[in-house]
Amino acid sequence: MDEFTPWTLFTDVGIISLLLLLGKFIRVKIEIAQRYFIPPSLMAGFMGLAFGPGGLGWLPLSNNMGTYASILIAFIFGCLPFASETNSTKRGSRVKRMWIYSQTGMLLQWAFGALAGISILSVFWPVAPYFGLSLPSGFCGGHGTAAAIGQAFNKMGGDDMMTLAMTCATIGILCSVFIGLALIKWGTKKGNTAFLTTFDDLPHELRTGLLPTDKRRSMGESSTSPISIDSLAFNLSIIAMVALGGYIFSKGVSYFMPQLEMPVFSCAFVFGILMHFAFKKTGALHYTSPRIIGHLSGAFTDFLVAFGISSIKLSVVMNYIIPLSILVVFGLLFTLLYVLLVGKWLMKDDCWFEKALFTWGWFTGTVAMGIAMLRVADPEQKSHCMEDYAIAYLFIAPVEICLITFAPVAFANGYGLHFGILALITGVCIMTYAWIKKQ
C-alpha cells in the first residue's frame, strides 16, 4: 500500500471534487437524476466506487476514504450547536423519542438476526448458528462493525463470518440508497414529507439545483474584518476546534476506560454545546455566523457522502448465496416495516418521515447513508434529526458496544439463543414503556 502523505489527501479531495462537479452536471442535464432527487454527492460516490480502487481502478483514490468520512462526521456534528437554536424543553422530548425509536430498532434487529440464524437458517442449510448475526453487524453497524464481529469470530474459529458480515454491509449500503430514494419518491406522493412537496410541483430550480438570480440569498454575514481574519476562516476554525475537542474527549475516555469507546461525533456535539454555552456567556457568540456554519455543515456532508460511498469494497465475495439472500430480504422487510410503522406512531407529527428516512439509512447502511437520505428530504436540517440523534446515541452507544462485544462470546459458549431472546425482550420492554407513557 502506498505511503500516505499530504499529497495523498490533496489528490483524494481533488478527485472527489471533480466527481461532485460531474454529478452536479448530471443533475442539471439528466431528467432521471432530477426525477429521483439524486444529489450530486450520491452520484459522485457511485462514480468513485465504480472507477476507484474498489471498482475498475481508473481513479487513483487512496484507501483512506473511510477515515475521511469518519472525520467529516465529527465536523458535521460539531457544527450543529452553532448552526441552529433549539428549544431545550422540546429537545428533551424529541431526544427521548429518538432514543426509544433507535434503541428498540437496534435491539430488535440483533434479535431478528440471532434468532433467524439459530431457529431457521442453520436448521435447513449447513450454516453455523451465528450465521444470522451477519445481518445486524453489517446493516446497523456498517463495514466497521462487520470487521469487528468478523475478527471476533475468526479468533473463535468462525472463518467465514468476516466475508458474510462484509457482504451484508455492502448490500445494506446499496439498499439504503436505492430503497431510500424510492421511499422519498413515495413519501412526496403521499404527502408524508414535511419539507419536500411532490416532484411535479417542484420548481425548475429545485429539480436542477441551480438558483436564478432573483432567488439567491446571502450565505451569511461577515462578523470579522478580513484585515484580521476572514469570517469564513474564523467560523471554520471554531468548528475544527470543536471537532478536535470531541476527538480528545473520546480518546481520553478510551484511555481511562478502555472498555468504553465514545463515538467522536457524539463527543464533538457535546463539546460543541459546551463551547456554545461558553461563547454565549462571554459574548463571543455574537461574532459567529449560524448561516455560514450551516453552509459549512452542508459542504462537509456532501464530501462525507461522496467519500463514504466511494470507500465501499465491492470485492467482497458472497458465499452461501441462498440462505444469505433469504436473510437479507427478510431483514430488509423487517427493518422497513419497523422504521415506517413505529416511526409514524412514535414520532407522531414531529417530522416522522424524515426521521424514519434517516433511521432507514442508518439501520441498513451507516450514519453517513442516513445523513445522505436526510439531506434529500430535509436539505436545511429543519427536522433537527441529527441533533436529536447525536444526543440519543450517547445512551445507545454503550448498548451497541455490549452487543458487539458479547454476541460472539455468547454464541461461542452455546448461549446464542439466550442472547437473541434477551435482545428481543429488552426491545419489547422499551417499546412497552413508550406505549404506557404515551411518548
SULSUL-V92879 format. One record per backbone hydrogen bond with DSSP energy under -1.0 kcal/mol. CO is the residue of the C=O (numbers start at 1). NH is the residue of the N-H. E is the energy in kcal/mol with one decimal. If there is no record, write none. Layout:
# SULSUL-V92879
<<CO:NH:E> <CO:NH:E>>
This chain:
# SULSUL-V92879
<<5:8:-1.2> <5:9:-1.4> <6:10:-2.2> <7:11:-2.4> <8:12:-2.5> <9:13:-2.7> <10:14:-2.1> <11:15:-2.5> <12:16:-2.5> <13:17:-2.3> <14:18:-2.1> <15:19:-2.2> <16:20:-2.3> <17:21:-2.1> <18:22:-2.2> <19:23:-2.7> <20:24:-2.2> <21:25:-2.1> <22:26:-2.2> <23:27:-2.3> <24:28:-1.9> <25:29:-2.1> <26:30:-3.1> <30:34:-1.1> <31:35:-2.9> <32:36:-1.6> <33:38:-2.2> <34:37:-1.4> <39:43:-1.8> <40:44:-2.9> <41:45:-2.1> <42:46:-2.3> <43:47:-2.2> <44:48:-2.5> <45:49:-2.1> <46:50:-2.5> <47:51:-2.6> <48:52:-1.3> <50:56:-3.0> <51:59:-3.3> <52:55:-1.7> <52:57:-2.2> <59:61:-2.1> <64:68:-2.0> <65:69:-1.9> <66:70:-1.6> <67:71:-2.0> <68:72:-2.6> <69:73:-1.8> <70:74:-1.0> <71:75:-1.5> <72:76:-2.5> <73:77:-2.4> <74:78:-1.6> <75:79:-1.2> <79:82:-1.1> <79:83:-1.4> <80:84:-1.1> <87:91:-2.4> <88:92:-2.0> <89:93:-1.4> <90:94:-2.3> <91:95:-3.1> <92:96:-1.9> <93:97:-1.8> <94:98:-2.5> <95:99:-2.6> <96:100:-2.3> <97:101:-2.6> <98:102:-2.7> <99:103:-3.0> <100:104:-2.0> <101:105:-1.7> <102:106:-2.4> <103:107:-2.2> <104:108:-2.7> <105:109:-2.0> <106:110:-2.0> <107:111:-2.4> <108:112:-2.6> <109:113:-2.3> <110:114:-2.4> <111:115:-2.6> <112:116:-2.3> <113:117:-2.0> <114:118:-1.8> <115:119:-2.7> <116:120:-1.5> <116:121:-2.5> <117:122:-2.0> <120:124:-1.7> <121:125:-2.0> <125:127:-2.5> <128:131:-2.1> <130:133:-1.7> <131:134:-1.7> <132:135:-1.5> <133:137:-2.0> <134:138:-1.3> <135:139:-3.2> <136:141:-1.1> <142:146:-2.2> <143:147:-2.1> <144:148:-1.9> <145:149:-3.0> <146:150:-2.5> <147:151:-2.4> <148:152:-2.0> <149:153:-2.4> <150:154:-2.1> <151:155:-1.6> <153:158:-3.6> <154:157:-1.3> <157:159:-1.5> <158:161:-1.1> <160:164:-2.3> <161:165:-3.0> <162:166:-2.4> <163:167:-2.2> <164:168:-2.2> <165:169:-2.2> <166:170:-2.2> <167:171:-2.7> <168:172:-2.7> <169:173:-2.0> <170:174:-1.9> <171:175:-2.6> <172:176:-2.4> <173:177:-1.4> <174:178:-2.4> <175:179:-1.9> <177:181:-2.4> <178:182:-1.7> <179:183:-2.3> <180:184:-2.0> <181:185:-2.2> <182:186:-2.4> <183:187:-3.3> <184:188:-2.3> <185:189:-1.5> <186:190:-2.1> <187:192:-2.4> <199:202:-1.1> <203:207:-1.5> <204:208:-2.4> <205:209:-2.0> <212:215:-1.6> <213:216:-1.0> <225:228:-2.1> <225:229:-2.0> <230:234:-2.5> <231:235:-2.3> <232:236:-2.4> <233:237:-2.2> <234:238:-1.5> <235:239:-1.8> <236:240:-2.6> <237:241:-2.2> <238:242:-2.2> <239:243:-2.7> <240:244:-2.3> <241:245:-2.4> <242:246:-2.3> <243:247:-2.0> <244:248:-2.7> <245:249:-2.4> <246:250:-2.4> <247:251:-2.5> <248:252:-2.3> <249:253:-2.2> <250:254:-2.1> <251:255:-2.0> <252:256:-2.0> <253:257:-2.8> <257:260:-2.2> <263:267:-2.0> <264:268:-2.7> <265:269:-1.8> <266:270:-2.3> <267:271:-2.8> <268:272:-2.2> <269:273:-2.0> <270:274:-2.0> <271:275:-2.5> <272:276:-2.7> <273:277:-2.1> <274:278:-2.2> <275:279:-3.0> <276:280:-2.2> <277:281:-2.2> <278:282:-1.9> <279:285:-1.8> <284:287:-1.8> <285:288:-1.5> <289:293:-2.6> <290:294:-2.3> <291:295:-2.0> <292:296:-2.2> <293:297:-2.4> <294:298:-1.9> <295:299:-2.3> <296:300:-2.7> <297:301:-2.1> <298:302:-2.1> <299:303:-2.0> <300:304:-2.6> <301:305:-2.6> <302:306:-1.9> <303:307:-2.8> <304:308:-3.0> <305:309:-2.3> <306:310:-1.9> <307:311:-1.3> <309:312:-1.6> <313:316:-1.1> <320:324:-2.3> <321:325:-2.0> <322:326:-2.3> <323:327:-2.5> <324:328:-2.5> <325:329:-2.7> <326:330:-2.3> <327:331:-1.9> <328:332:-2.7> <329:333:-2.1> <330:334:-2.5> <331:335:-2.4> <332:336:-2.7> <333:337:-2.4> <334:338:-2.1> <335:339:-2.6> <336:340:-1.8> <337:341:-2.4> <338:342:-1.8> <340:344:-2.1> <341:345:-1.8> <342:346:-3.2> <343:347:-2.3> <347:350:-2.4> <349:351:-1.9> <351:355:-1.9> <352:356:-2.4> <353:357:-2.5> <354:358:-2.2> <355:359:-2.2> <356:360:-2.2> <357:361:-2.1> <358:362:-2.1> <359:363:-3.3> <360:364:-1.3> <361:365:-1.6> <366:370:-1.9> <367:371:-2.5> <368:372:-2.1> <369:373:-2.3> <370:374:-2.4> <371:375:-2.3> <373:377:-1.6> <374:378:-3.2> <378:381:-1.8> <384:388:-2.1> <385:389:-2.5> <386:390:-2.4> <387:391:-1.7> <388:392:-2.6> <389:393:-2.7> <391:394:-1.1> <392:395:-1.4> <392:396:-1.3> <393:397:-3.0> <396:400:-2.4> <397:401:-2.6> <398:402:-2.0> <399:403:-2.3> <400:404:-2.4> <401:405:-2.3> <402:406:-2.9> <403:407:-1.7> <406:410:-2.9> <407:411:-2.2> <408:412:-2.4> <409:413:-1.4> <410:415:-3.6> <411:414:-1.2> <415:419:-2.3> <416:420:-2.3> <417:421:-2.4> <418:422:-2.5> <419:423:-2.3> <420:424:-2.1> <421:425:-2.9> <422:426:-2.4> <423:427:-2.1> <424:428:-2.4> <425:429:-2.5> <426:430:-2.1> <427:431:-2.1> <428:432:-2.5> <429:433:-2.3> <430:434:-2.0> <431:435:-2.0> <432:436:-2.6> <433:437:-2.7> <434:439:-2.2>>
